[in-house]
Amino acid sequence: MVYLDNAATSYPKPEKVYDAVLDHMKNFGANPGRSGHQLALQAGRGIFKTRELIAKLFNIENPMQVVFTCNATDSLNLAIKGVLKEGDHVITSSMEHNSVLRPIKSLESKGIENTIIQCDCEGFINTKDIKNAIKSNTKMIALTHGSNVTGTIMPIKEVGKIAKEANVLFLVDGAQTGGIYDIDVNEMNIDLLALPGHKGLMGPQGTGFLYIRENLNVMHFKEGGTGSKSEELTQPQMMPDRYESGTANAPGISGLGAGIEFILKEGLEKIRNHEKELTQYFIDELKKIEPVKIYGPKDAEKQGAVVSINIGSEDSSEIAYILDSAFNIAVRSGLHCAPLAHKTIGSFEQGTVRFGIGYFNTKEDIDKAIVAIKEICSEI
Amino acid sequence: MVYLDNAATSYPKPEKVYDAVLDHMKNFGANPGRSGHQLALQAGRGIFKTRELIAKLFNIENPMQVVFTCNATDSLNLAIKGVLKEGDHVITSSMEHNSVLRPIKSLESKGIENTIIQCDCEGFINTKDIKNAIKSNTKMIALTHGSNVTGTIMPIKEVGKIAKEANVLFLVDGAQTGGIYDIDVNEMNIDLLALPGHKGLMGPQGTGFLYIRENLNVMHFKEGGTGSKSEELTQPQMMPDRYESGTANAPGISGLGAGIEFILKEGLEKIRNHEKELTQYFIDELKKIEPVKIYGPKDAEKQGAVVSINIGSEDSSEIAYILDSAFNIAVRSGLHCAPLAHKTIGSFEQGTVRFGIGYFNTKEDIDKAIVAIKEICSEI
């Protein structure tokens, strides 16, 4: 199996991630942050270690501002709904995932306005459009760092500057870029950073986090046992307990820590360069195949390791099915939970065949994909 | 280490649970329900299998009514906040965990009334009190099946009947009983059943579920990618997608499936009888130790495998610390996230030392705990 669906979930994981999950489950699978015995403390330390590693990777000063969630969708809902109130206005882009668009659209019924900036056909946003969309009641700009359909990298540093100057909160969806691209919450003026653990960060599914800038009051939307201030019937306000009710996915978080340690050891640049190289090679080879239409920038300097294509007018899911069944190549087809992105790039009806390249992919994997695509094209 | 903190998290897990998590992560760690390739389908099947196993264990007709969550707190928040609206009234008990009490108290500000039925000093509820508390605007009764402080088993079948007769929804928190006691959502008229995966169900942390009775409209409170109806900017209404946005903890859910398979193979009765036996033995031995005060029913027929004690007026966390550091026995001290339960049984100031007995505990474990408690008592 050639796995080219890393934009959905990175696979495989570094061996140490499996080891960390298993070690945690087998050797200290107790309840972190609740009881005070050795196993519970060790479980709690596993969680805190990962919090610190996340802080290190994204230049977050205080690890307690890192809130663990169960996935990026969870993080994004918390950020969007925890901040926006009736009368507020939020700016986002047409390249967003449904985990940003659906919460924002759902808030319309609560009197929260939105502006969805139309991106160009390669998925790029014009920062002037963002600037122009800012109104007196604009509370937040919510932007993906990299499109999950075309890989298009958004100018988040520039947008962060715009947000700061306008005194508007900046929420970044780093689902496609965290663990591969540099994200510095301070330098980029990011107030809220949402990430899954199971993509670029190489952690297990069932993990994610939201970074919340200090002194930013985000309304929690779950209450429960936190192991702190148990005598009170109101949710404690301390970080990160306020947002972490109930038992955490502690083995998963330990695994995520091992994933981040792997990334820090390899170095972001090495990871990024490897993915860039494969992406550009893939694009260059695809360009030579007549009926293949490539979406997005077609330039690995301007996009992450995500390449969306179509073959003529063939149904994208049909092509993905052939790649899987006849060539043992795993990709994803359809709309990838980002309908407006497909309207933006002109593939709403057809969807796209998406190749998500990961750090563990090799040139041979790309060659196999190219051979398969050529063969499919020759038989159409 | 003698682990007697199973009321927080069951530990260890059956070997097959570790195997299932690792097998899932290593061999089909793709994104379930999103892409259509073999690995993704296999991951999806792993999730569906667990859904079916849960349905089987709790006599749920349609597995699609089982919604995966990240823990019981998540499930309880969804059930409580998804159902109750301004003007509604909810009945609960003084023995509830903060994962029930805190959400219910938070809803007061939204015009949702509550009645907290005072239980007796052993934690029992008088069903007449529930009946009497029902008003014309009562929408829900939310009740734990077993107290996490005293183990007291609540008469959920009787309460289910009361709820049905009054046309009131019945939410059961099965955190301490699921996987040990019989819970039949049909026979017991349970409309909503919230459970963690990591306690009696023997699954990994980071898993849980909410059963929602068919045709019951529970408002979701997260939107995002569901891998279904991706062309729409509104959340799909189909079950269980409506409540399962974002990537699930698929390896964890596979592990949970293995836990439930273990339970089904052993049989609930065997599990329950083993825990009952140890609990009664522990209680009987504790009764012989002069300065030990035992809370709750002191009768394994009327309580789960949870025994809360204090030694004279000693601080409960001090005792737990000694058990851990001098005797290598893991227990939990304090309020166990259930403050009103402690007010009910008279231990709000002192907290309790809680012994959570699990299926993998042995008579030898209990003997070690007894020896340790005797020794501590003799030195005070």
Interface residues (C-beta under 8 A of the other chain):
Chain A: M1 Y3 D5 A8 T9 Y11 P12 K13 V17 Y18 V21 L22 M25 K26 G29 A30 N31 R34 S35 G36 H37 Q38 L39 A40 C70 N71 A72 T73 D74 L76 N77 K81 H97 N98 S99 L101 R102 P103 K105 S106 P196 H198 P204 Q205 G206 T207 G208 F221 K222 E223 G224 G225 T226 G227 S230 E231 E232 L233 T234 Q235 S245 G246 T247 A248 N249 A250 P251 G252 S317 A320 Y321 L323 D324 I329 A330 V331 R332 S333 G334 L335 H336 C337 A338 P339 L340 F348
Chain B: M1 Y3 D5 A8 T9 Y11 P12 K13 V17 Y18 V21 L22 M25 K26 G29 A30 N31 R34 S35 G36 H37 Q38 L39 A40 C70 N71 A72 T73 D74 L76 N77 K81 H97 N98 S99 L101 R102 P103 K105 S106 P196 H198 P204 Q205 G206 T207 G208 F221 K222 E223 G224 G225 T226 G227 S230 E231 E232 L233 T234 Q235 S245 G246 T247 A248 N249 A250 P251 G252 S317 A320 Y321 L323 D324 I329 A330 V331 R332 S333 G334 L335 H336 C337 A338 P339 L340 F348
